[in-house]
Amino acid sequence: MNKFGLAFIGCGSIAYTTARELVKSNDNEIVAVWNWTYYKAEKFVKKFGGKAYKSLEDALNDERCRW
């Protein structure tokens, strides 16, 4: 079964809380992460997976995201 690919826009406290629960699921995966401050996106990716993007448009256009 294919996992549902999610893009995280922003890496604040709500994103961290949500990501902690999502990584427990076998049905979902974080595939794209964007934040105004790029190093915060990189930090988020190291903890939860996915790919950090410098551009919001690129994050939303990641082919693994499902809309």
C-alpha positions as CSV (number, residue, x, y, z in Angstrom):
1,M,0.0,0.0,0.0
2,N,1.3,3.5,-0.8
3,K,1.6,5.9,2.0
4,F,-0.2,9.3,1.9
5,G,2.5,11.9,1.3
6,L,2.2,15.2,3.3
7,A,3.7,18.6,2.9
8,F,4.3,20.6,6.0
9,I,4.1,24.4,5.6
10,G,5.7,25.9,8.7
11,C,7.5,24.2,11.5
12,G,5.9,25.6,14.6
13,S,4.6,23.9,17.6
14,I,1.4,22.6,15.9
15,A,3.5,21.1,13.1
16,Y,5.7,19.3,15.7
17,T,2.7,18.0,17.6
18,T,1.1,16.7,14.4
19,A,4.3,15.2,13.0
20,R,4.9,13.2,16.2
21,E,1.6,11.5,15.7
22,L,1.9,11.0,12.0
23,V,5.2,9.2,12.1
24,K,3.5,6.6,14.3
25,S,1.2,5.7,11.4
26,N,2.0,3.3,8.7
27,D,-0.4,5.1,6.3
28,N,1.3,8.5,6.2
29,E,4.7,10.0,5.6
30,I,6.1,13.5,5.6
31,V,7.6,14.2,2.1
32,A,8.1,17.9,1.9
33,V,8.8,20.6,4.5
34,W,9.0,24.4,4.0
35,N,9.5,27.2,6.5
36,W,10.3,30.9,6.2
37,T,13.6,30.1,7.9
38,Y,15.2,27.3,5.9
39,Y,17.3,25.9,8.8
40,K,14.1,25.2,10.8
41,A,12.8,23.1,7.9
42,E,16.1,21.2,7.8
43,K,15.9,20.6,11.6
44,F,12.3,19.4,11.2
45,V,13.3,17.0,8.4
46,K,16.1,15.5,10.5
47,K,13.6,14.7,13.2
48,F,10.6,13.5,11.2
49,G,11.8,12.8,7.6
50,G,11.0,14.3,4.3
51,K,12.8,16.9,2.2
52,A,13.4,20.5,3.2
53,Y,12.6,23.1,0.5
54,K,13.7,26.7,0.2
55,S,10.7,27.5,-2.0
56,L,7.1,27.0,-1.0
57,E,6.1,26.3,-4.6
58,D,8.7,23.6,-4.8
59,A,7.5,22.0,-1.6
60,L,3.9,22.0,-2.8
61,N,4.9,20.5,-6.2
62,D,6.8,17.6,-4.7
63,E,5.5,14.7,-6.8
64,R,5.2,12.5,-3.7
65,C,2.5,14.8,-2.1
66,R,-1.1,13.7,-2.6
67,W,-3.8,16.3,-2.9
